[in-house]
Amino acid sequence: MFNLFKISVNAFRESLREPVYYLMLLAALLLIGHYPSIAIFVFFEQMKLVVDSSMATGLVFSLLVAILCASHTVSREMRNGTVLLLLSKPVQRWSFILGKIIGIVAASALFALLCNLSTIISVYIAVDQFRFDMVLYFSFIGLLFLSSAIGMVFNYWKGSSFPEVATYATLLFVGVFAVYCNLSQPVPENVIVADLVRALVMVNLAVIAMSTIAVVGAINLDVVPNLCVCTVIFFLGLVSSYLFQRQTDSELVNVIFSTLYAILPNWQFFWLADAIAVQRTIPNSYLVDAAVYVLLYVVILAMWAVALFQNKEVAGDSRN
C-alpha cells in the first residue's frame, strides 16, 4: 500500500509539473473569466451563455489535460524504459497502474475543480445583459497573473517547478476569491448557486470517468492514437441515447446496441446546464446515483487496466 501511495503522489505531481498542464489551466480560466464581457448585449440570455460556455470550457479542457497527463506518465514511461526500472524494484504491476490511475484522476479532478470555482466567480461577475462587475473581473485576472508571478519567483529562488507552484497558488487564490464572492456579493439573477454547484460536481464526475478511460488507453496507445480513441468515446457517449436506445427489427442488432449503451458512458446525464437555465432544482439523490455509477465504472476500468498491464511487455520486459 505504501508503494501505491507513493506512485499516486508521484503521478499527481508529475502531471502538475507538465508545462502544458498550467498553460491549459491558465487558458481555460482566462476564457471563463472573459465570458461575462463577451456575453454583453445578449438580451436576457447572458447568464445562460456564461454558465454554458464556462461549463463546456472546463469539461473539454479537463478531458484534454487528462489524456495528455495519461500519455506522459504511462505511455512515455513505458517507451523510455522508466517503468522497467521501477518494476525491477519490489513494486507490483497492479500497484503501479493503480497508482497512475489515482494520480492522474486526482490531477484532472483538480483541474476541473479550478474551472468550476472560476465558473462560480464568472457568474458573480455577470451582473446583467448590459454590464459586468469590473472590480471582480480585474481582481480575478490579477489573481491569475499573481499566481504565475509566484510560480516564477519560486522557480528562480528555490528551483521549484513553476507549473506546480503556480497551480497551487491558483487553487489558493481562486478558492478564496470564490468564497468571498459567495459571501459578500448579491445573489446572481436567473441562477440558483446551490444548483450550479451540483451541476459543476456532475462535470467533475464526468472528468474522473474520462480520466480513467484515458489511462487505460495509454497502456497500449501513444498520445495521438489515445487522443483519437478518447475523442470518439466522448462523442459517442454524447449521442449514445440517440444511437443505441432505438429498437430495430434485428434481435442481434438490438443486443449489440444495448451492450454498447451499457459500455459507453452517457455524458448527457452529467450535463445539467439546461436544468440551470430553467432554474430546475437538481436533487442530491441524482448526485449520489451519479457518484455511485462513476465509482463502479472506475473500479471496472481499473480492473481492466490491471489485467492489460499484467501481461504487457514493457521495454523488452517479457516477465508476467
C-alpha positions in Angstrom: 0.0 0.0 0.0 2.9 2.3 0.6 4.2 1.8 -2.9 0.7 2.6 -4.2 0.6 5.8 -2.2 4.0 6.9 -3.4 3.3 6.1 -7.1 -0.1 8.0 -6.8 1.6 11.1 -5.3 4.4 11.0 -7.9 1.9 10.7 -10.8 -0.1 13.6 -9.4 3.0 15.8 -9.1 4.3 14.8 -12.5 1.1 15.8 -14.1 1.1 19.2 -12.3 4.8 19.7 -13.3 4.0 19.4 -17.0 4.1 22.9 -18.6 1.1 22.0 -20.8 -1.0 21.5 -17.6 -0.6 25.0 -16.4 -0.8 26.5 -19.8 -4.1 24.9 -20.5 -5.3 25.8 -17.0 -4.4 29.4 -17.5 -6.1 29.5 -20.9 -9.2 27.9 -19.5 -9.5 30.2 -16.6 -8.9 33.3 -18.7 -11.6 32.2 -21.1 -14.1 31.5 -18.3 -13.3 34.9 -16.8 -13.8 36.7 -20.1 -17.2 35.2 -20.9 -19.3 37.8 -18.9 -17.7 40.6 -21.1 -18.4 38.6 -24.3 -22.0 38.0 -23.3 -22.8 41.7 -23.0 -25.9 42.7 -25.1 -27.1 39.1 -25.3 -30.6 40.1 -24.2 -31.9 38.1 -21.3 -29.6 35.2 -22.1 -26.3 36.5 -20.6 -26.3 34.2 -17.6 -27.2 31.1 -19.7 -24.3 31.9 -22.1 -21.9 32.4 -19.3 -22.9 29.2 -17.5 -23.0 27.0 -20.6 -19.7 28.3 -22.0 -17.9 28.1 -18.7 -19.0 24.5 -18.0 -18.2 23.5 -21.6 -14.7 25.0 -21.4 -14.0 23.3 -18.1 -15.2 20.0 -19.4 -13.3 20.0 -22.7 -10.0 21.4 -21.3 -10.2 18.9 -18.4 -10.6 16.0 -20.8 -7.7 17.1 -22.9 -5.5 17.5 -19.9 -6.4 14.0 -18.7 -5.4 12.5 -22.0 -2.1 14.4 -22.1 -1.2 13.5 -18.5 -2.0 9.9 -19.1 0.2 9.8 -22.2 3.0 11.5 -20.3 3.0 9.3 -17.2 2.2 6.0 -18.7 3.0 5.8 -22.5 6.2 7.8 -22.3 7.5 6.0 -19.2 6.9 2.6 -21.0 8.6 3.9 -24.1 11.8 5.2 -22.4 12.2 2.3 -20.0 11.3 4.1 -16.8 8.6 1.5 -16.0 11.2 -1.3 -16.4 13.5 0.3 -13.9 10.6 0.8 -11.4 9.4 -2.8 -11.8 12.9 -4.1 -11.1 12.3 -3.0 -7.5 9.8 -4.6 -5.2 6.9 -2.9 -6.9 3.9 -4.9 -8.2 2.4 -4.2 -11.6 -1.0 -3.7 -10.2 0.2 -1.1 -7.7 2.0 0.8 -10.5 -1.0 1.1 -12.8 -3.5 1.7 -10.0 -1.2 4.4 -8.6 -1.0 6.0 -12.1 -4.8 6.0 -12.3 -5.3 7.6 -8.9 -2.6 10.3 -9.5 -3.9 11.2 -13.0 -7.5 11.2 -11.9 -6.6 13.5 -8.9 -4.7 15.9 -11.2 -7.6 16.0 -13.7 -10.1 16.5 -10.9 -8.0 19.4 -9.5 -8.1 21.0 -13.0 -11.8 20.6 -13.2 -12.3 22.0 -9.7 -10.3 25.1 -10.6 -12.5 25.6 -13.7 -15.6 25.1 -11.5 -14.5 27.7 -9.0 -13.8 30.1 -11.8 -17.3 29.4 -13.2 -18.8 30.5 -9.9 -16.7 33.6 -10.0 -17.7 34.3 -13.6 -21.4 34.1 -12.6 -20.9 36.8 -10.0 -19.0 38.9 -12.5 -22.0 38.8 -14.9 -24.3 41.4 -13.4 -26.9 41.8 -16.2 -27.0 41.9 -20.0 -25.7 45.4 -20.2 -22.7 45.4 -17.8 -20.5 43.2 -15.6 -18.6 43.8 -12.4 -15.3 45.4 -13.4 -13.9 45.1 -9.9 -14.4 41.4 -9.7 -13.3 40.9 -13.2 -9.9 42.7 -12.9 -9.4 41.1 -9.4 -9.9 37.7 -10.9 -7.5 38.3 -13.8 -5.0 39.9 -11.4 -5.0 36.8 -9.2 -4.3 34.6 -12.1 -1.2 36.7 -13.1 -0.2 36.9 -9.4 -0.2 33.1 -9.3 2.1 32.9 -12.3 4.4 35.5 -10.7 4.6 33.4 -7.5 5.5 30.4 -9.6 8.2 32.3 -11.3 9.7 33.6 -8.0 9.8 30.1 -6.5 11.3 28.7 -9.7 14.0 31.3 -9.7 14.9 31.3 -6.0 14.1 27.8 -4.9 14.4 25.8 -8.2 10.8 24.6 -7.7 8.6 23.6 -10.6 6.9 26.6 -12.0 3.7 24.9 -13.2 3.3 23.0 -9.9 3.7 26.1 -7.6 1.6 28.3 -9.9 -1.2 25.7 -9.8 -1.2 25.5 -6.0 -1.2 29.3 -5.9 -4.1 29.4 -8.3 -6.0 26.9 -6.2 -5.5 29.1 -3.1 -6.4 32.4 -4.7 -9.3 31.3 -6.8 -10.7 29.2 -4.0 -10.6 32.1 -1.5 -11.9 34.5 -4.1 -14.9 32.2 -4.9 -15.8 32.0 -1.2 -15.5 35.8 -1.0 -17.9 36.3 -3.9 -20.4 33.9 -2.5 -20.4 35.6 0.9 -20.2 39.3 0.0 -21.8 39.7 -3.4 -25.5 39.7 -4.2 -27.0 36.5 -5.4 -26.9 36.5 -9.3 -30.2 36.7 -11.1 -31.6 33.8 -13.1 -29.4 31.2 -11.4 -29.5 29.2 -8.2 -26.0 28.9 -6.9 -26.6 25.7 -5.0 -27.9 24.0 -8.2 -25.0 25.4 -10.1 -22.6 23.8 -7.7 -24.4 20.5 -8.1 -24.1 20.8 -11.9 -20.4 21.5 -11.6 -19.9 18.5 -9.4 -21.5 16.4 -12.1 -19.0 17.8 -14.6 -16.2 16.8 -12.2 -17.6 13.3 -12.1 -17.5 13.1 -15.9 -13.9 14.2 -15.9 -13.0 11.5 -13.4 -14.6 8.8 -15.6 -12.9 10.1 -18.7 -9.5 10.4 -17.0 -9.7 6.7 -16.1 -10.5 5.8 -19.7 -7.5 7.9 -20.8 -5.2 5.9 -18.6 -6.5 2.6 -19.8 -5.9 3.7 -23.4 -2.4 4.9 -22.6 -1.3 1.4 -21.7 -1.3 0.4 -25.4 -1.6 3.7 -27.3 0.6 6.7 -27.7 -0.7 10.2 -27.2 -2.2 10.8 -30.7 -4.0 7.4 -31.0 -5.2 7.7 -27.4 -6.5 11.2 -28.1 -8.4 10.0 -31.1 -9.9 7.0 -29.3 -10.9 9.1 -26.3 -12.4 11.7 -28.6 -14.5 9.1 -30.3 -15.7 7.6 -27.0 -16.6 11.1 -25.8 -18.7 12.0 -28.9 -20.3 8.6 -29.0 -21.2 9.0 -25.3 -22.8 12.4 -26.1 -25.2 10.8 -28.6 -25.5 7.3 -27.2 -29.2 7.7 -26.3 -30.0 8.5 -29.9 -27.7 5.9 -31.4 -28.1 2.9 -29.2 -31.5 3.2 -27.4 -33.6 2.7 -30.5 -35.2 -0.7 -31.4 -34.7 -2.4 -34.8 -36.2 -5.5 -36.4 -33.0 -7.5 -35.8 -32.6 -9.0 -32.4 -28.8 -9.3 -32.8 -28.6 -5.5 -33.6 -30.7 -4.7 -30.5 -28.4 -6.8 -28.3 -25.3 -5.0 -29.8 -27.0 -1.6 -29.3 -27.9 -2.5 -25.7 -24.3 -3.7 -25.0 -22.7 -0.5 -26.4 -25.1 1.7 -24.5 -24.1 -0.1 -21.3 -20.4 0.2 -22.0 -20.2 3.8 -23.1 -20.9 6.4 -20.5 -23.8 8.7 -21.4 -22.3 12.1 -20.9 -25.6 13.8 -21.3 -26.5 12.6 -17.8 -23.6 14.7 -16.5 -24.5 17.8 -18.4 -27.0 19.8 -16.4 -26.6 23.2 -17.9 -30.2 23.1 -19.2 -31.5 22.5 -15.8 -29.6 25.6 -14.5 -31.1 27.6 -17.4 -34.7 26.8 -16.5 -33.9 27.0 -12.7 -34.9 23.4 -12.1 -33.8 22.0 -8.8 -31.2 19.3 -9.0 -31.9 16.7 -6.2 -29.0 15.4 -4.1 -30.1 11.9 -4.9 -29.2 12.5 -8.5 -25.6 13.3 -7.5 -25.4 10.3 -5.3 -26.6 8.0 -8.1 -24.1 9.5 -10.5 -21.3 9.2 -8.0 -22.0 5.5 -7.4 -22.2 5.0 -11.2 -18.8 6.7 -11.7 -17.3 4.8 -8.8 -18.4 1.4 -10.3 -17.2 2.5 -13.7 -13.8 3.5 -12.4 -13.4 0.2 -10.5 -14.3 -1.8 -13.6 -11.9 0.1 -15.7 -9.2 -0.1 -13.1 -9.6 -3.9 -13.0 -9.3 -4.0 -16.8 -6.2 -1.8 -16.7 -4.6 -4.1 -14.2 -5.4 -7.1 -16.4 -4.0 -5.4 -19.5 -0.8 -4.2 -17.8 -0.2 -7.6 -16.1 0.9 -9.2 -19.3 2.1 -6.1 -21.0 5.7 -6.3 -22.4 7.5 -3.2 -21.2 10.7 -2.1 -22.9 11.6 -5.6 -23.7 10.5 -6.9 -20.4 8.8 -10.3 -21.0 8.1 -11.1 -17.4 4.5 -11.8 -16.4 
